[in-house]
């Protein structure tokens, strides 16, 4: 007989609560968990298909070593010994800049990052490459200038707003907020609310919108500058808010005075009167904004996100209920790394700084292939598949073949694993204790520590423990006395007291505390990750402790233990804190506790975004006359986390969406195989002739072209994206505006 067990989804950042039916150590069914306080029973078809992620034929079970053109099974001892030796040799010979860690937990398993980042830093490196820098570091950076810290960014407080502005976001398919389709439908159906969508095509979200501005692809920055100009010209800005909460408004106001908004709106392909009406609504309604990859992966990415923050500020919609608010958190999802600080590392060959503590995957191939003694030579890649997830597969393949050492820690034999020197089998999010720190609730602070619901097969290991074994073999962990291990075997109170005594006399204890916890309390709990959570809760910052007290937890030294036990007692997840909804400005870390809207380095970039310059820049290239949106969000893709194509059996999952007018001009029929060509390369894919796209624009989903059981399923859109085609500041790829041509095959 099987049983239902509570867990959460690991396929997107919303981590909806799930109940899975486990029988004979296999997940056979999945449904939304009504007890989960964030998702409340909601689940999309990805979460309902989670068994395909957990159980498939390409799961790894044993450590592997490349021998010739294939792999042979080896023991964990041999794997750790050889990897540690080669890694130490590379770093000792070429210096710490020769090593990079790529990973950090992805969509569902963040605890690994605590161990991986520490391993990287203990070896002297700062090169942490992460998917956050594939999408979001531009907005994190701009937010950080306004708020004082890059991890203090705003999210829409949609439950307290009466209007939502959705820019480049198709939440009906991509989610990006809890229960997104239900929230959007409420805005659409409620006569007292408004849903305004800015998107080139009539997406599923635009389809239900009250107002849809079908913007010309690539003109988001121009439109945002025009909208701010209209609001200021009409005197609609929130003057009282600006006076009380904004610093630097006088410095940016000239950027918008006298701007030709009518011409700008015309270049954007929109009706001026409709845009004017939206501006009036922004000045009078209680609105919040949700922008997404349609902006973050488009032309002028960082500049556009900065302009959007200015738009929010001039309308008085930052740090206020119903606007965009800074959420509370137990642990931020990244670190503040100011590029103006000389201590902040930059990449050697390309010169990009760490933002939010991470480096952009787009530049890694160049950093590996650079002609420099300090070029990247060793990469530890965890829960990340750059050969399908990141731009320019061809360049990644070339670069990874030049590495002295590539180690992949993964669930499956991914395309990246297939090029590695060593492949280490990781437990999945359903075989281990793990959780995430995505802060997408307000004022509540939500957390769920998923527990194992199935037993791992073979010799799969928790990623935190894999890093701990490598750190141990590298000699990075200080000596641990028997007294500390004995205390761990007694109870957590005794252990905590002994740990404090140990940390007081051992200088290497605190910097390596996650490894110490893994090798002591972790052995008793059966999980390095769970031990790390216990440690995190004991030293939670004062701001979070105040939030936890508002949620009903006791104050004082015992709070950490009480929180830890509460997490264990609530497998469905729970509210562990409450932000103060009356004073969101208290989160600001600027010296004057005001929003600093003037970023002087952006002045030239903003000034250059004009109707004339954009019209010229957007002139089609005769060789590549169409615009490819590389990365269509659908219910049928989940990046590279769903590798077994059986979950989409009977569906047209990987196609190139082409407008009927473009198909007719190209003499292409629905279902025909076509050739898509860009500067980076070419792929062959099935054409889908549909009104779901816009004339002149074609759409192709991400997360395909994966090899499963020796066969390739679908086409890999990242064969078409050039790694050097990227934002000039944050290096995020411009996937939503890729010039291409399409031909009948």
Secondary structure, 3 states (H helix, E strand, C coil): CCEEEEEECCCCCCCCEEEEEEECCEEEEEEECCCCCCCCCCCCHHHHCCHHHHCCCCECCCCEEEECCEEEECCHHHHHHHHHHHHHHHHHHHCHHHEEEECCCCCCCCHHHHHHHHHHHHCCCCCEECCHHHHCHHHHHHHHHHHCCCCCCEEECHHHCCEEEEECCCHHHHCCCCCHHHHHHHHHHCCCCEEEEECCCCCHHHHCCCEEECCCCCCHHHHHHHHHHHHHHCCCCCHHHHHHHEECHHHHHCCCCCCCHHHHHHHCCCCHHHHHHHHHHHHHCCEEEEECHHHHCCCCHHHHHHHHHHHHHHCCCECCCCCEEECCCCCCCCCCCCCCCCCCCECCCCCCECECCEECHHHHHHHHHCCCCCCCCEEEEECCCHHHHCCCHHHHHHHHCCCCEEEEEECECCCCHHHCCEEEEECCCCCCCECCCCCCCCCEEEECCECCCCCCCCCCECHHHHHHHHHHHCCCCCCCCHHHHHHHHHCHHHHHHHHHHHHHHCCCCCCCHHHHHHHCHHHHHCCHHHHHHHHHHHCCCHHHHHHHHHCCCCCCCCHHHHHHHHHHHCCCCEEEEECCCCCHHHHCCCCCCCEECCCHHHHHHHHCCCHHHHHHHCCCECCECEEEEEEECCCCCCCCCCCCHHHHCCCCCCEEEECHHHHHHHCCCCCCEEEEECCCCEEEEEEEECCCCCCCEEEEECCCCEEECCEEECCCHHHCCCCCCECCCCCCECCCCEEEEEEEC
